[in-house]
Protein backbone atom coordinates (compact mmCIF):
# COMPACT_ATOMS: atom_id res chain seq x y z
CA UNK A 1 0.00 0.00 0.00
CA UNK A 2 2.80 2.45 0.89
CA UNK A 3 4.41 1.83 -2.49
CA UNK A 4 1.12 2.51 -4.27
CA UNK A 5 0.63 5.75 -2.35
CA UNK A 6 4.19 6.84 -3.14
CA UNK A 7 3.60 6.10 -6.80
CA UNK A 8 0.45 8.20 -6.81
CA UNK A 9 2.26 11.08 -5.14
CA UNK A 10 5.06 10.81 -7.69
CA UNK A 11 2.59 10.71 -10.52
CA UNK A 12 1.25 14.07 -9.45
CA UNK A 13 4.29 15.65 -11.05
CA UNK A 14 2.86 14.98 -14.46
CA UNK A 15 0.99 18.23 -14.48
CA UNK A 16 4.10 20.21 -13.68
CA UNK A 17 4.57 20.00 -17.42
CA UNK A 18 0.97 20.88 -18.35
CA UNK A 19 1.00 23.79 -20.77
CA UNK A 20 -1.66 26.20 -21.91
CA UNK A 21 -1.54 25.30 -25.61
CA UNK A 22 -1.74 21.83 -27.11
CA UNK A 23 -0.02 20.48 -30.15
CA UNK A 24 0.61 17.14 -31.82
CA UNK A 25 3.50 15.99 -33.96
CA UNK A 26 3.78 12.83 -35.97
CA UNK A 27 7.04 10.96 -35.41
CA UNK A 28 8.97 9.10 -38.01
CA UNK A 29 10.51 5.73 -37.21
CA UNK A 30 13.97 5.19 -38.62
CA UNK A 31 17.52 4.33 -37.77
CA UNK A 32 18.74 7.22 -35.65
CA UNK A 33 20.52 10.10 -37.37
CA UNK A 34 21.09 13.68 -36.36
CA UNK A 35 19.19 16.44 -38.11
CA UNK A 36 21.39 18.07 -40.73
CA UNK A 37 21.24 21.42 -38.95
CA UNK A 38 22.69 20.19 -35.63
CA UNK A 39 26.41 20.99 -35.28
CA UNK A 40 28.53 18.13 -33.96
CA UNK A 41 31.60 20.02 -32.74
CA UNK A 42 30.54 20.11 -29.08
CA UNK A 43 30.94 22.94 -26.60
CA UNK A 44 33.88 25.35 -26.77
CA UNK A 45 36.07 26.05 -23.75
CA UNK A 46 34.77 29.48 -22.73
CA UNK A 47 31.44 31.25 -22.46
CA UNK A 48 32.58 33.93 -24.91
CA UNK A 49 33.43 31.30 -27.52
CA UNK A 50 30.03 29.72 -26.95
CA UNK A 51 28.33 33.12 -27.39
CA UNK A 52 30.08 33.41 -30.74
CA UNK A 53 29.07 29.86 -31.66
CA UNK A 54 25.35 30.42 -31.06
CA UNK A 55 25.15 33.93 -32.53
CA UNK A 56 24.18 32.86 -36.05
CA UNK A 57 21.10 31.07 -34.73
CA UNK A 58 20.19 33.06 -31.60
CA UNK A 59 21.78 36.48 -32.02
CA UNK A 60 23.78 38.16 -29.29
CA UNK A 61 23.59 37.07 -25.66
CA UNK A 62 21.63 39.74 -23.75
CA UNK A 63 23.13 41.78 -20.94
CA UNK A 64 21.31 41.08 -17.68
CA UNK A 65 20.53 44.14 -15.55
CA UNK A 66 19.47 42.70 -12.22
CA UNK A 67 17.26 45.54 -11.00
CA UNK A 68 15.38 45.67 -14.34
CA UNK A 69 14.21 42.07 -14.05
CA UNK A 70 10.67 40.99 -13.12
CA UNK A 71 10.71 39.95 -9.48
CA UNK A 72 9.21 36.59 -8.49
CA UNK A 73 6.68 37.32 -5.73
CA UNK A 74 6.45 34.94 -2.79
CA UNK A 75 3.14 34.30 -1.05
CA UNK A 76 2.21 33.07 2.39
CA UNK A 77 -1.50 32.37 2.89
CA UNK A 78 -2.19 34.54 -0.14
CA UNK A 79 -0.23 37.58 1.05
CA UNK A 80 3.10 38.64 -0.45
CA UNK A 81 6.06 38.18 1.91
CA UNK A 82 9.78 38.97 1.87
CA UNK A 83 12.94 37.50 3.31
CA UNK A 84 14.62 34.10 3.64
CA UNK A 85 12.48 30.98 4.00
CA UNK A 86 14.09 27.67 4.89
CA UNK A 87 10.80 25.79 5.33
CA UNK A 88 9.23 25.30 1.90
CA UNK A 89 5.93 24.37 3.49
CA UNK A 90 5.64 27.86 4.96
CA UNK A 91 5.13 29.35 1.47
CA UNK A 92 2.37 29.03 -1.09
CA UNK A 93 4.89 28.97 -3.96
CA UNK A 94 8.37 28.00 -2.73
CA UNK A 95 11.25 27.20 -5.02
CA UNK A 96 11.50 23.44 -5.62
CA UNK A 97 15.02 23.54 -7.06
CA UNK A 98 16.82 22.09 -4.08
CA UNK A 99 17.68 25.19 -2.05
CA UNK A 100 15.92 27.50 0.35
CA UNK A 101 13.69 30.27 -1.05
CA UNK A 102 14.60 33.98 -0.92
CA UNK A 103 12.54 36.92 -2.11
CA UNK A 104 14.29 38.97 -4.78
CA UNK A 105 14.71 36.14 -7.27
CA UNK A 106 13.74 37.42 -10.69
CA UNK A 107 13.16 36.62 -14.37
CA UNK A 108 13.43 38.55 -17.60
CA UNK A 109 12.45 37.80 -21.17
CA UNK A 110 14.38 39.32 -24.08
CA UNK A 111 13.62 39.33 -27.79
CA UNK A 112 16.54 38.11 -29.86
CA UNK A 113 18.58 40.63 -31.80
CA UNK A 114 21.65 40.65 -34.02
CA UNK A 115 24.87 42.48 -33.19
CA UNK A 116 23.68 45.34 -35.42
CA UNK A 117 20.43 45.64 -33.45
CA UNK A 118 18.05 43.92 -35.89
CA UNK A 119 15.34 42.07 -33.99
CA UNK A 120 14.92 38.31 -34.30
CA UNK A 121 11.23 37.75 -33.54
CA UNK A 122 11.57 33.96 -33.55
CA UNK A 123 14.24 34.05 -30.84
CA UNK A 124 13.57 34.44 -27.13
CA UNK A 125 16.05 34.63 -24.26
CA UNK A 126 15.09 34.11 -20.63
CA UNK A 127 17.30 35.11 -17.69
CA UNK A 128 16.72 33.66 -14.23
CA UNK A 129 18.29 35.32 -11.20
CA UNK A 130 18.22 32.77 -8.40
CA UNK A 131 18.72 34.78 -5.23
CA UNK A 132 20.24 32.87 -2.30
CA UNK A 133 21.26 35.89 -0.23
CA UNK A 134 20.92 35.13 3.48
CA UNK A 135 22.58 38.33 4.73
CA UNK A 136 22.05 41.60 2.79
CA UNK A 137 25.68 42.50 3.44
CA UNK A 138 26.78 39.40 1.53
CA UNK A 139 24.76 39.13 -1.71
CA UNK A 140 24.81 35.72 -3.35
CA UNK A 141 23.07 33.96 -6.20
CA UNK A 142 23.37 32.75 -9.76
CA UNK A 143 22.10 33.80 -13.16
CA UNK A 144 21.01 31.36 -15.85
CA UNK A 145 20.48 32.43 -19.46
CA UNK A 146 18.60 30.29 -21.96
CA UNK A 147 18.30 31.24 -25.63
CA UNK A 148 15.68 29.51 -27.77
CA UNK A 149 14.71 29.64 -31.45
CA UNK A 150 10.99 28.92 -31.65
CA UNK A 151 11.12 27.67 -35.26
CA UNK A 152 14.31 25.61 -35.40
CA UNK A 153 14.41 24.59 -31.73
CA UNK A 154 18.03 25.70 -31.33
CA UNK A 155 18.80 26.24 -27.64
CA UNK A 156 21.78 27.58 -25.68
CA UNK A 157 22.44 27.35 -21.94
CA UNK A 158 24.67 29.77 -20.02
CA UNK A 159 25.08 29.74 -16.24
CA UNK A 160 26.98 31.84 -13.75
CA UNK A 161 28.93 29.96 -11.09
CA UNK A 162 27.00 31.12 -8.02
CA UNK A 163 28.90 34.37 -8.31
CA UNK A 164 26.15 36.83 -9.18
CA UNK A 165 26.91 38.53 -5.88
CA UNK A 166 30.19 39.76 -7.38
CA UNK A 167 28.18 42.05 -9.66
CA UNK A 168 25.65 43.31 -7.11
CA UNK A 169 25.87 46.99 -6.20
CA UNK A 170 23.14 47.02 -3.53
CA UNK A 171 20.62 44.81 -1.73
CA UNK A 172 17.25 46.01 -0.49
CA UNK A 173 17.25 45.15 3.24
CA UNK A 174 13.52 44.32 3.23
CA UNK A 175 12.75 42.75 -0.14
CA UNK A 176 16.28 41.35 -0.71
CA UNK A 177 16.07 42.61 -4.31
CA UNK A 178 19.48 42.88 -5.96
CA UNK A 179 20.77 45.78 -8.04
CA UNK A 180 23.67 45.53 -10.46
CA UNK A 181 24.58 44.32 -13.94
CA UNK A 182 26.06 41.08 -15.23
CA UNK A 183 28.90 41.37 -17.78
CA UNK A 184 28.06 41.32 -21.48
CA UNK A 185 29.98 39.44 -24.20
CA UNK A 186 31.48 42.80 -25.17
CA UNK A 187 33.81 42.36 -22.20
CA UNK A 188 35.45 39.04 -23.00
CA UNK A 189 37.37 38.62 -19.75
CA UNK A 190 34.52 39.53 -17.40
CA UNK A 191 31.96 37.54 -19.42
CA UNK A 192 34.12 34.44 -19.10
CA UNK A 193 34.49 35.08 -15.37
CA UNK A 194 30.73 35.46 -14.95
CA UNK A 195 29.42 32.59 -17.09
CA UNK A 196 30.41 29.07 -18.02
CA UNK A 197 29.40 26.65 -20.74
CA UNK A 198 27.69 23.39 -19.70
CA UNK A 199 30.20 21.19 -17.83
CA UNK A 200 31.43 17.99 -19.42
CA UNK A 201 29.94 15.76 -16.72
CA UNK A 202 26.46 17.27 -16.64
CA UNK A 203 23.71 17.64 -19.23
CA UNK A 204 21.37 20.59 -18.68
CA UNK A 205 18.60 18.53 -20.22
CA UNK A 206 18.67 16.14 -17.28
CA UNK A 207 16.48 18.86 -15.74
CA UNK A 208 15.32 20.69 -18.86
CA UNK A 209 13.91 17.59 -20.56
CA UNK A 210 10.48 18.45 -21.92
CA UNK A 211 11.61 21.76 -23.40
CA UNK A 212 14.20 24.45 -22.56
CA UNK A 213 12.14 26.12 -19.84
CA UNK A 214 11.11 24.80 -16.42
CA UNK A 215 7.91 26.14 -14.87
CA UNK A 216 6.12 25.71 -11.55
CA UNK A 217 4.08 28.00 -9.26
CA UNK A 218 7.30 29.72 -8.12
CA UNK A 219 8.48 30.51 -11.66
CA UNK A 220 5.02 31.26 -13.04
CA UNK A 221 4.35 33.87 -10.33
CA UNK A 222 6.48 36.32 -12.33
CA UNK A 223 4.30 37.95 -15.00
CA UNK A 224 5.08 40.11 -17.99
CA UNK A 225 4.42 43.69 -16.84
CA UNK A 226 0.78 44.69 -17.16
CA UNK A 227 -0.36 41.19 -18.15
CA UNK A 228 -1.22 37.81 -16.65
CA UNK A 229 1.28 36.12 -18.97
CA UNK A 230 4.16 34.30 -17.31
CA UNK A 231 7.62 35.61 -18.10
CA UNK A 232 8.73 32.10 -19.05
CA UNK A 233 7.20 31.12 -22.43
CA UNK A 234 4.75 28.24 -22.57
CA UNK A 235 5.66 25.62 -25.19
CA UNK A 236 3.85 22.48 -26.37
CA UNK A 237 4.35 18.95 -27.64
CA UNK A 238 5.20 20.17 -31.12
CA UNK A 239 7.83 22.66 -30.00
CA UNK A 240 11.19 21.86 -31.62
CA UNK A 241 14.19 21.44 -29.34
CA UNK A 242 17.89 20.73 -29.69
CA UNK A 243 20.94 22.10 -27.89
CA UNK A 244 23.69 23.87 -29.80
CA UNK A 245 26.85 22.00 -28.78
CA UNK A 246 24.87 19.18 -27.18
CA UNK A 247 24.50 16.90 -30.18
CA UNK A 248 25.38 13.91 -27.99
CA UNK A 249 22.95 14.73 -25.19
CA UNK A 250 20.10 12.35 -24.36
CA UNK A 251 17.05 14.15 -25.75
CA UNK A 252 14.60 11.27 -25.23
CA UNK A 253 11.27 11.36 -23.42
CA UNK A 254 8.72 8.57 -23.20
CA UNK A 255 5.62 8.68 -25.40
CA UNK A 256 2.60 6.38 -25.03
CA UNK A 257 -0.06 6.56 -27.71
CA UNK A 258 -3.41 7.54 -26.19
CA UNK A 259 -1.93 8.66 -22.88
CA UNK A 260 -3.39 12.05 -21.94
CA UNK A 261 -0.11 13.19 -20.39
CA UNK A 262 1.15 13.81 -23.92
CA UNK A 263 -1.95 15.54 -25.24
CA UNK A 264 -0.38 18.98 -24.70
CA UNK A 265 3.27 18.45 -23.79
CA UNK A 266 6.25 16.16 -23.46
CA UNK A 267 7.02 14.77 -20.00
CA UNK A 268 10.54 14.57 -18.60
CA UNK A 269 10.53 11.94 -15.87
CA UNK A 270 13.99 12.79 -14.56
CA UNK A 271 12.78 16.36 -14.07
CA UNK A 272 9.71 15.07 -12.28
CA UNK A 273 11.92 13.00 -9.99
CA UNK A 274 13.96 16.09 -9.11
CA UNK A 275 10.95 18.21 -8.22
CA UNK A 276 9.12 15.47 -6.36
CA UNK A 277 12.25 14.95 -4.29
CA UNK A 278 11.98 18.58 -3.21
CA UNK A 279 8.38 18.21 -2.07
CA UNK A 280 6.37 19.31 -5.10
CA UNK A 281 2.83 17.86 -5.30
CA UNK A 282 1.29 19.01 -8.56
CA UNK A 283 -1.96 17.15 -7.96
CA UNK A 284 -2.81 20.00 -5.62
CA UNK A 285 -2.54 22.48 -8.50
CA UNK A 286 -2.88 20.89 -11.92
CA UNK A 287 -4.39 20.44 -14.42
CA UNK A 288 -6.01 23.81 -13.81
CA UNK A 289 -9.52 22.73 -14.73
CA UNK A 290 -9.47 19.51 -12.66
CA UNK A 291 -6.46 19.09 -10.33
CA UNK A 292 -5.33 15.51 -9.89
CA UNK A 293 -7.56 14.09 -12.62
CA UNK A 294 -4.73 12.64 -14.72
CA UNK A 295 -3.19 10.39 -12.08
CA UNK A 296 -4.04 7.16 -13.90
CA UNK A 297 -2.32 8.36 -17.06
CA UNK A 298 0.81 9.28 -15.15
CA UNK A 299 0.84 5.92 -13.35
CA UNK A 300 0.85 4.31 -16.78
CA UNK A 301 3.78 6.49 -17.79
CA UNK A 302 5.66 5.79 -14.57
CA UNK A 303 5.09 2.03 -14.90
CA UNK A 304 6.45 2.22 -18.44
CA UNK A 305 9.58 3.88 -17.09
CA UNK A 306 9.96 1.18 -14.43
CA UNK A 307 9.18 -1.80 -16.66
CA UNK A 308 10.93 -0.60 -19.80
CA UNK A 309 9.54 1.01 -22.93
CA UNK A 310 10.26 -2.15 -24.90
CA UNK A 311 7.97 -4.10 -22.55
CA UNK A 312 5.02 -1.70 -22.78
CA UNK A 313 2.46 -1.77 -25.62
CA UNK A 314 2.13 1.48 -27.60
CA UNK A 315 5.15 2.99 -25.80
CA UNK A 316 8.29 4.41 -27.37
CA UNK A 317 11.20 6.77 -26.79
CA UNK A 318 11.00 9.98 -28.81
CA UNK A 319 13.33 12.85 -29.47
CA UNK A 320 11.80 16.27 -30.22
CA UNK A 321 11.41 17.90 -33.61
CA UNK A 322 14.52 19.80 -34.73
CA UNK A 323 14.87 22.28 -37.59
CA UNK A 324 12.46 21.11 -40.26
CA UNK A 325 12.53 17.48 -39.13
CA UNK A 326 9.62 16.00 -37.13
CA UNK A 327 9.87 14.15 -33.85
CA UNK A 328 11.56 10.77 -34.17
CA UNK A 329 10.99 7.46 -32.47
CA UNK A 330 14.35 6.01 -31.46
CA UNK A 331 15.26 2.51 -30.39
CA UNK A 332 18.27 0.56 -29.22
CA UNK A 333 20.44 2.17 -31.87
CA UNK A 334 20.14 5.56 -30.16
CA UNK A 335 23.79 6.24 -29.22
CA UNK A 336 23.38 8.94 -26.57
CA UNK A 337 21.57 7.16 -23.73
CA UNK A 338 22.23 8.54 -20.24
CA UNK A 339 21.54 7.15 -16.78
CA UNK A 340 19.20 10.03 -15.87
CA UNK A 341 16.66 8.50 -18.24
CA UNK A 342 16.74 5.22 -16.30
CA UNK A 343 14.22 4.63 -13.54
Secondary structure, 3 states (H helix, E strand, C coil): CHHHHHHHHHHHHHHHHCCCCCCCCCCEECCCCCCCCCCCCCCCCCHHHHHHHHHHHHCCCCCCEHHHCEECCEEECCEEECCEECCHHHCCCCCCCCCCEECCCEEEEEEEECCCCCEEEEEEEEEEEEECCCCCCCCCEEEEEEEEECCCCEEEEEEECCCHHHHEEEECCCCCCEEEECCCCCCHHHHHHHEECCCCCCCHHHCCCCCCCCCCHHHHCCECCCCCCECCCCCCCCCCCEECCCCCCCCCEEEECCCHHHCCCCCCHHHHHHHHHCCCCHHHCCCCCCCCCCHHHHHHHHHHHHHCHHHCCCEEEEECCECCECCEEECCCCCCCCHHHCC
